Amino acid sequence: MQFRLCEDFEFWWPVSVQLPHPDKTGEVLGQDFEARFLMLDQDRLAELEREGQEVLLQAIVKDWRLVEGDDGDEMPFSSDNFAKCLP
C-alpha cells in the first residue's frame, strides 16, 4: 500500500475492557471489541484531553463492531449508545 495523505484518517483498532465480574467477587472479566478511531494532531489531542476523558472519547471514537446488547443482538454504534458506555 502506498502512503496516502488524507485530511481525516480513521482506523480500526482492538479494544480490551476489564470489568468487575458480575458473579465472582474480586475477579475481573475481560471483554473485547473493535473501534474505529479518528487520528488527531498533537495540539487537538491535548486540547481535548484538557476537556476530559468523555469529551476526548466522543471526539475520536467513530464506530464499533463486535458490541452486543443485553439481548445478545449486535448493538449499532450511535452517540447515544456510546454515551451509555462512558463512566
Sequence and secondary structure as in RCSB ss.txt:
>XXXX:A:sequence
MQFRLCEDFEFWWPVSVQLPHPDKTGEVLGQDFEARFLMLDQDRLAELEREGQEVLLQAIVKDWRLVEGDDGDEM
PFSSDNFAKCLP
>XXXX:A:secstr
      SS EEEEEEEEEEE SSSTT EEEEEEEEEEE   HHHHHHHHHH HHHHHHHHEEEEES B TTSSB 
   HHHHHHH  
